[in-house]
């Protein structure tokens, strides 16, 4: 299983890219990193799950891990939440904007992409069936087996370095 640090680093990179597109790569980095952790709210042992234990335990009991929170629909919900938060915080925080939704979506989606690269995969469009030639996207799975520091450290460091590079552009 990918660790929260790896997800946060990838989310920081994709969030910084999206933030760069809307004028604030620094805010995008932070928003993307946080949003990338949110799909694991359904895992009580995750970074987010340990902080909202009751919500996490309930989600895991009702739906299981890598189900409802590992969908594009959840990523859109995260994006809407960050857009609302950014809109509310405009004037209170430097770089706050409703445009926070874009880096949040990028960060949350990066979580799904990384999990899709593992043998367990994800079902990003559940519960919708995908027609014909798109059916292969219903449950993408990759070859990766994760869980050791030596497997994840290069990925985490690589994404973190890329994120910092984007911020410096």
Secondary structure, 3 states (H helix, E strand, C coil): CCCHHHHHHHHHHHHHHHHHHCCCHHHHHHHHHHHHHHHHHHCCCCHHHHHCHHHHHHHHHHHCCCCHHHCHHHHHHHHHHHHHHHHHHECCECCCCCCHHHHHHHHHHHHHHHHHCECCCCCCCCCCCCCHHHHHHCCCCCCECCCCHHHHHHHHHHHHHHHHHHHHC
